[in-house]
């Protein structure tokens, strides 16, 4: 790493060292019984002839939705960026492919600074790609960016910071670094910086608090993190949680040699009392996840509550042993409660089985309902709808036909609308 690249890392660690551990009693509330849904509605398929996979979903201001991902476009298995437009009633309007020979994939999208167009980020043959398109999918410009020629890099999230776009990317070499780029409305790179050290950095999700600053969530080494990044790419505040839920201080490399699996923040959202996040950590004997509230405005950055659940205890009616599980996204609803989605299941030496789930919980972290949906393997992402309900997408895996993308709308009680 070059000398000038160490400065962001030093600032990054200095911020973390100022925090002290806080003892917090972890509650383990008793969850309500799970309900299994076998919907009579058919599963829609928005993919074309070949395999497709969605990565994110975006609600358009004029109504309708965009799903970004990747799709195979020919018998040579070339993969292109795939963008699907759906109207507010779930009807597919069009699908567009962007790319050339080889591998291209889309990961995230946001509205343009003027609000008239859409920006997409992803990967093109190991390079970071950002594209600008109009609302009908017509390409306006297409640029690629590289951190290091020998590294594979891809755009993970893109954020409209009002005057520039922040592109947050992962650069893979012997480990993963977080490479941040600021670009203007024409795609010209204004500045960039790298956050990295001894441990890999993963971006699991992104949110914001209407401050114009993106807040990244994910994992660093064996630690979960939440970080707010300013336009100059310095961390305004960073929170670390190790696999044992010690809070605050970034451990040195020696402490990362413990035999625990990585923790990660799956997603987070704000309400008037602060930030609520959902975190998970994996181990050989436990399948736990944690809901916690964090007082973002308090100078001491205090936890208000932290509730720990296990997938097995929630889904024990359907899954006696839960060893397939994933937390993907969460969303604040207009009724001030929250929705989280993912997959739950079991596997053995012969077969594997998983289904999508929806969990609803209140602002105190109490689970209101947990529902499993037999028609899909997993819910991969979600977004709010214009009427206060929510829309999810699912990547449908098939052993016999092409993998496809399905989009569904639910009301706030988990009933499927389309």
Secondary structure as GFF3:
##gff-version 3
##sequence-region A 1 418
A	DSSP	three_ten_helix	3	5	.	.	.	ID=ss1
A	DSSP	alpha_helix	6	17	.	.	.	ID=ss2
A	DSSP	beta_strand	35	37	.	.	.	ID=ss3
A	DSSP	beta_strand	52	59	.	.	.	ID=ss4
A	DSSP	beta_strand	65	72	.	.	.	ID=ss5
A	DSSP	beta_strand	79	86	.	.	.	ID=ss6
A	DSSP	beta_strand	92	98	.	.	.	ID=ss7
A	DSSP	beta_strand	104	111	.	.	.	ID=ss8
A	DSSP	beta_strand	118	124	.	.	.	ID=ss9
A	DSSP	beta_strand	127	133	.	.	.	ID=ss10
A	DSSP	beta_strand	139	145	.	.	.	ID=ss11
A	DSSP	beta_strand	152	160	.	.	.	ID=ss12
A	DSSP	beta_strand	165	172	.	.	.	ID=ss13
A	DSSP	beta_strand	176	183	.	.	.	ID=ss14
A	DSSP	beta_strand	189	195	.	.	.	ID=ss15
A	DSSP	beta_strand	201	208	.	.	.	ID=ss16
A	DSSP	beta_strand	214	220	.	.	.	ID=ss17
A	DSSP	beta_strand	223	229	.	.	.	ID=ss18
A	DSSP	beta_strand	235	242	.	.	.	ID=ss19
A	DSSP	three_ten_helix	253	257	.	.	.	ID=ss20
A	DSSP	beta_strand	263	271	.	.	.	ID=ss21
A	DSSP	beta_strand	274	283	.	.	.	ID=ss22
A	DSSP	beta_strand	286	294	.	.	.	ID=ss23
A	DSSP	beta_strand	303	310	.	.	.	ID=ss24
A	DSSP	alpha_helix	311	314	.	.	.	ID=ss25
A	DSSP	beta_strand	324	332	.	.	.	ID=ss26
A	DSSP	beta_strand	338	347	.	.	.	ID=ss27
A	DSSP	beta_strand	352	361	.	.	.	ID=ss28
A	DSSP	beta_strand	367	373	.	.	.	ID=ss29
A	DSSP	beta_strand	381	384	.	.	.	ID=ss30
A	DSSP	beta_strand	390	396	.	.	.	ID=ss31
A	DSSP	beta_strand	404	410	.	.	.	ID=ss32
###
